[in-house]
C-alpha cells in the first residue's frame, strides 16, 4: 500500500435472543387456590 491515510470500515451483524415466560391468565386449582399460567416464548432483538 502506498503511504497515506486510510479508513477501515467494518459491518458487524449482531443479534441476541432469549426465552421468557409470558403471563397468559389465571385460574383455580383443585385445592381452592389461585394458579397463574405462563407460556414460554422466544424473542430476538436485532
PERAFEN-V815261 format. One record per residue. RES is the residue in one small letter. PHI is phi as a letter, one per 30 degrees, with the letter a starting at -180 (NA if undefined). Layout:
# PERAFEN-V815261
res:RES phi:PHI
res:RES phi:PHI
This chain:
# PERAFEN-V815261
res:x phi:NA
res:x phi:d
res:x phi:d
res:x phi:l
res:x phi:c
res:x phi:b
res:x phi:c
res:x phi:c
res:x phi:b
res:x phi:b
res:x phi:c
res:x phi:c
res:x phi:d
res:x phi:b
res:x phi:b
res:x phi:b
res:x phi:a
res:x phi:a
res:x phi:c
res:x phi:b
res:x phi:c
res:x phi:c
res:x phi:d
res:x phi:c
res:x phi:l
res:x phi:b
res:x phi:a
res:x phi:c
res:x phi:c
res:x phi:d
res:x phi:c
res:x phi:i
res:x phi:c
res:x phi:d
res:x phi:b
res:x phi:c
res:x phi:c
res:x phi:b
res:x phi:b
res:x phi:d
res:x phi:b
res:x phi:c
res:x phi:b
res:x phi:b
res:x phi:c
res:x phi:c
